[in-house]
Amino acid sequence: MTHPWIDLVRNSDPLTTLYSTVPPLSSVRLRSIHLNWRGPTLTLRIDLPSFPDNAPADWAESGNDTFQCHLQFLAVDHFKMCAWAPPAVVDISTSLADDHRISVTVTGERTTFSFDSSDSILVGHMSAFAAGENGQDTGPRHFLGRVDSRRFRSLPDTYEKTFYEHL
């Protein structure tokens, strides 16, 4: 049975404050996948398909048009990847399984993978930026979280473990 993803997010308050209606995970731009053996966890860095209608004033004033966040899945197993060509526009579907578990399927034109995880999703590293040519996300950005706002003015390099491994 397919399940609305936002109902599975343990820390959904920032999203439900930013969006009157949180968009579904269809036609999201998948930017990166981070696998971590601790947990084990899988973190997806995605651009949601619409910009928040209740975004902070400085986000809109700065010309930001894209909202990005990390979705972290815990206790991941049965990970199967058939294709991955980043960045890719994908649909992410979640369905309830047994014993507080969900099955997650990610499908797109050049990307297909699936996995099972606990039925709790975490969201973090929420930010807004103006998408560059071809949707690039390399320019300046505004982070929602205070720690991220103080530490970063743009997307950190992939070796920045505190950003990619922890929410």
C-alpha positions in Angstrom: 0.0 0.0 0.0 1.5 3.4 -1.1 1.8 5.8 1.8 2.2 9.6 1.8 5.8 10.3 2.5 5.3 13.3 4.7 3.4 11.1 7.2 6.6 9.1 7.7 8.9 12.1 8.4 9.7 12.3 12.1 10.8 15.9 12.0 8.3 17.3 9.5 7.6 20.6 11.2 9.9 22.7 9.1 8.4 21.3 5.9 4.8 21.7 7.0 5.6 25.3 8.0 7.2 26.1 4.6 4.5 24.4 2.5 0.8 24.8 2.8 0.7 21.4 1.2 4.0 19.4 1.1 4.5 18.3 -2.5 4.6 14.6 -3.4 8.0 13.0 -4.3 7.2 12.9 -8.0 9.4 14.7 -10.5 12.0 15.5 -7.9 15.6 16.1 -9.0 17.8 13.6 -7.2 21.2 15.2 -6.7 23.1 12.6 -4.7 23.0 9.4 -2.8 25.0 8.8 0.3 25.3 5.4 1.8 26.7 5.1 5.3 27.4 1.7 6.9 26.6 3.2 10.4 23.0 2.4 10.9 23.1 1.5 8.0 21.6 4.7 6.5 20.9 6.1 3.0 20.6 9.8 2.4 19.1 11.3 -0.7 19.8 15.0 -1.6 16.8 16.1 -3.6 15.1 19.2 -5.0 11.4 19.2 -4.3 9.2 19.9 -7.4 7.9 23.2 -6.1 9.3 26.2 -4.2 7.7 26.7 -0.7 4.7 29.0 -0.7 5.6 30.1 2.9 9.3 30.6 2.3 11.2 33.2 4.4 11.1 36.6 2.9 14.9 36.7 2.2 14.7 33.6 0.2 12.3 35.1 -2.4 14.0 38.5 -2.3 17.3 36.8 -3.2 15.8 35.3 -6.3 15.8 31.7 -5.0 13.5 29.4 -7.0 14.5 25.9 -5.8 14.1 24.1 -2.5 16.6 21.3 -1.6 16.7 18.9 1.3 18.2 15.7 2.5 16.0 12.7 3.2 17.6 10.1 5.5 16.4 6.5 5.7 17.5 4.4 8.7 18.1 0.6 9.0 18.4 0.2 5.3 18.6 -3.3 3.7 17.9 -5.0 0.4 19.4 -2.1 -1.5 19.3 -2.8 -5.3 20.6 -0.3 -7.9 20.1 -0.9 -11.6 21.0 2.5 -12.9 22.2 5.9 -11.6 23.0 8.9 -13.8 23.0 12.1 -11.7 21.4 14.5 -11.5 18.2 12.7 -12.5 14.5 13.6 -12.3 12.8 10.7 -10.4 9.7 9.6 -8.7 10.2 8.3 -5.1 7.4 6.0 -3.8 7.1 4.5 -0.3 4.9 1.6 0.7 4.3 0.1 4.1 5.7 -3.3 4.8 5.6 -5.4 7.9 7.2 -4.7 11.3 7.5 -0.9 11.0 9.3 -1.1 7.7 8.8 0.6 4.3 9.8 -0.3 0.8 11.2 2.6 -1.2 11.4 2.6 -5.0 13.2 5.4 -7.0 12.6 5.4 -10.7 13.5 7.9 -13.4 14.7 8.0 -17.0 18.3 7.0 -16.2 18.0 6.0 -12.5 16.4 2.9 -10.9 16.9 1.6 -7.4 15.0 0.3 -4.4 15.5 -0.5 -0.7 13.7 -1.3 2.5 14.1 0.9 5.6 12.5 1.7 9.0 9.2 3.6 8.7 10.8 6.8 10.0 12.3 9.3 7.6 14.4 12.2 8.7 14.7 15.5 6.8 17.5 18.0 7.1 19.9 20.5 5.5 17.0 22.4 4.0 18.0 25.2 1.7 16.9 27.5 -1.1 18.9 28.6 -4.1 18.5 30.0 -7.6 19.0 27.1 -10.1 21.7 27.8 -12.6 21.9 26.8 -16.2 20.5 23.2 -16.7 19.4 23.2 -13.1 22.8 23.5 -11.5 22.9 23.9 -7.7 26.5 25.3 -7.4 25.7 29.0 -6.5 25.0 30.7 -3.2 22.2 29.4 -1.1 20.2 30.2 2.1 20.0 27.4 4.6 17.0 27.0 7.0 18.9 25.6 9.9 21.0 28.0 12.1 24.1 25.8 12.1 24.1 25.3 8.4 23.5 29.0 7.9 26.6 29.9 9.9 28.8 27.2 8.4 27.9 27.3 4.7 27.1 29.9 2.0 27.1 27.3 -0.8 26.8 23.5 -1.1 29.7 21.9 0.7 32.2 19.6 -1.0 31.3 15.9 -0.9 34.0 15.1 1.7 32.3 17.3 4.3 31.1 14.4 6.4 29.2 16.6 8.9 26.9 17.7 6.1 26.4 14.5 4.1 26.5 12.0 7.0 24.5 13.8 9.7 21.2 15.7 9.6 
